[in-house]
Amino acid sequence: MFMKALTVLTLVLIIGGCGGGSGSTPQLGAPCDLLYALAILTVESGTPMIPQTPSVGCGVVITWSVDPVLPAGLSISQVDGTISGTPTVSGTDQFYDVTAANADGSISFMVRIIVNPPAPCGLMYPIDFIVAQQGVALPPQTPAVSCGAVATWNSVPTLPAGLSISQVDGTISGTPTTSGTDDDYFITASNVSGSTSFTIRIVVNPPAPCNLVYPQSFVIIPLGVSLAPLVPTVGCGAVTSWQVNPSLPVGLQMDANNGTISGMATFEGYDEMHIISASNAGGTATFVLQIRLDPVYTYAVNAAPGSYSGVTGVGQVSLAMTLEEDSGNPSYPTDVAGFSLAMSYQSDLLSVTNLDQSAVIQALDGGAGPDFWYQQIEADEVVLGAIFSFMDLAVMQFDVAKEIAVLDLDTVPGMFIGQTGNIPVSFDWVETSQYTNSANDLLVVEDSAQGVRPLTIDAVVQMVRSD
């Protein structure tokens, strides 16, 4: 009995030993207990993922497989089942069945892999400080951004009313509807992987004032006379400050609330150009106002239409130069001791034939006329001056418009031959003549020997065809 049992044991050992004769490793059955540390892997396109090596029990794994195929750029190791690599395509979100197998069987594990795009980076707008104006379209501000595609654009705080941010490319555009804001705005470009930000300061100013106009661009005020208030009009944005440069002369003032200029002249001999500015945070509107503090006299012209022949071109025109004092002068009617003047004419159309004293001037001193009379006829100007008396201080008053000189002119025939209609010719007062050394050739001399610059009214006379 003992020998029979020993024989059976020997046969079992021999048979068992025959199985290992090939030198292979025992598999100990199918793989089991396959486990990855993470069941959900979130990776980023272009960024190497952290290798994921599983644990597995029981039999030795001969093959590793995945269904479906892993995202582009990822692979599974046939050595130990490690999933690794750098995803090259984003936008996938898939479950993958990973299987470890040998001849005896297999075991599987389900892994979800999400491949996101890279986060946006390097967000940059053209400028970081925008000054916008209410009611005026903002030039579109389109940013540059790198790395991953942007999914959403956001601003904190919300952009000023009327402005918006494009969800396509982050462009800030629009027309502000409310002024008075000044804030920093945190602009963020985001996707599922992350975000990048840029800070912009946006100031929205009111519309600048515009179309500033005063009733007159030139005022002359005699000594002791109150200026009728000059009330301006201005459009567009509300004015927050009024300024004048240079300062107004003593006696005049500007209302800081509405820009009205008023007051009284306290001296004479002043003549300046003043720049009036109406401003707010959005900008400035200006107006140039000339202010003269002097008695008021006016040079003008009396002239009937001239005539010409359309056949021969021959014609004539005469005009009288006049002087008148304004009744608003404190000393009206004021004694005047003399005057000087210069006037231009169109030398291409006319030529001077005579320049003489008016009948009123000739009647001075019992018909002897003024003690001094000077006249100069040039190609395109006439210049004259008079002093009524050197000895007796003879004076005249110009309480009404009085003629002081008469000018006669002939046509330049070649310019009128063949003409059929009325032809206008201009006569303009000249403040500084090119033919004198005087800085001012338009003066009225009061009996106090004070020279006053008069106002002037230029003239256009019609030449009428007579045949």
C-alpha positions, 0 to 999 in steps of 0.5 A, a space after each residue: 500500500 505504501 509503495 502504491 502511494 509513492 508511485 502516484 506522488 512521483 507521477 504527479 511531480 513528473 507531470 507537473 514538472 513537464 509543464 515548465 519544460 518550455 521555460 515560460 512564466 506562470 500567468 496565474 490566471 487572468 489580470 484582475 483589479 485594474 485601477 487608474 488613480 483618476 477616472 476623469 483626466 482633464 488635459 490641455 492641448 499642447 501641454 504634456 499630461 502627467 503620466 497615469 500608471 495603473 495598478 493591476 493584480 492576478 495574472 501578468 498582462 500581455 496586451 494593453 488596449 483602448 477603445 476608442 483610440 486615445 485622443 491625438 497625441 496620447 498613447 498607452 504603454 504596452 509595458 505597464 498601461 501608462 497613459 501619457 503624451 501631449 494632446 494635439 487636438 482640443 475639444 474632445 470629451 470621451 470615455 475610454 475602455 482600457 483593457 489589460 489582457 492575457 491568454 486567460 482573460 482580461 480586465 477593463 477600466 473606464 477612463 474619461 479624458 477631456 482635452 481642453 484648449 490652452 488658456 488664453 494669454 498675453 491679452 493686450 489692447 492698443 491703449 490702456 487709457 481711453 478718453 471718450 466723449 458722450 454722443 461721439 462714437 468710440 474708435 473700436 479698440 480691438 485687442 491682441 491675445 495669444 495661446 488658446 482660443 477665447 470662449 468668453 469676454 468680460 468686463 468688471 465693472 460693466 463698461 460705460 452705458 453705450 459701450 460694449 465688448 464683442 464676444 467674437 474678438 473682445 473689441 470695445 466699441 459703441 457711443 457713450 450715452 452718459 458722461 462723467 464716468 472715470 473708472 478702471 475696467 478689468 477685461 478678461 478673456 477666458 476659456 475652460 482652461 483659464 483666463 488672461 486680463 488687461 486693465 483699461 481706464 475709460 473716461 467719458 467726458 461730456 460733449 465739448 461746447 461748440 458754436 460760441 457766438 457773441 452778438 458782435 465781434 467788435 465793440 467800441 465804448 466811449 469813456 464813461 459809457 456803459 456797454 450794453 451786455 453782450 450775452 453769448 450763445 453756445 451749443 453742444 455740451 454744457 459750459 463749466 468755465 468761462 475765461 478771457 485772454 487777455 483780461 478785460 480792461 478795467 471797468 468791464 467784467 465777465 459773468 462766470 456763470 454765462 459768459 455775459 460781458 458788461 460794464 463801463 469804460 473807465 479810460 480811453 485809448 484801448 484796443 485789444 483782441 480778446 479770446 473768449 473760451 467756454 470750456 468743460 471736460 470735453 473741450 473748449 469753444 472760442 470766440 475772438 472779440 475786439 474791444 476798443 475804448 474810444 469815442 465813436 466816429 465813423 468814416 463812410 462813403 456817399 456815392 451814386 451809381 457810376 456809368 459807362 459806355 459798353 461801346 467805348 468803355 468810357 465812364 465816370 463815378 464820383 463819391 464823397 467821403 464822410 465823417 460822423 460822430 456818434 451821439 453816445 459820446 460823452 462830449 457829443 458834439 465834440 470839437 474836431 481839429 483835423 483828420 487823416 484817411 486812406 482809401 483803396 480803389 480797384 485800379 484795374 477798373 478805375 483811375 483817379 482824375 480828381 481828389 479835392 476838399 468838400 464844400 464844407 471843408 472849403 468853407 472853413 475860415 471864411 472860405 479859406 479852407 483848412 490851414 493844412 491839407 495834404 493829399 496823395 494819389 497812388 495807383 490804387 490808393 488815395 491818402 489825405 490829411 487836414 488840420 483846420 487851423 494852427 493858430 486859432 484852434 479852429 474846429 468843426 463838429 460832425 454831429 451829422 454825417 458831413 462830407 470831407 473830401 470828393 473823389 472823381 474817377 474814370 473807367 479803364 476803357 478796355 475793361 468795360 468795352 463789350 460789358 452789358 450789365 452792372 459792374 460792381 467796384 469796391 472802395 475800402 478804407 485802409 488803416 495802414 497805407 503802404 504809401 505812408 510811414 504812419 502806423 495808423 492812417 485812419 484818425 480823427 483829431 479832437 481839439 484836445 489833440 487826441 487821435 481817435 481811430 474811427 469806425 469805417 464802412 466800406 462801399 461797393 458802387 455799381 457801374 451802370 451801362 449807359 448805352 
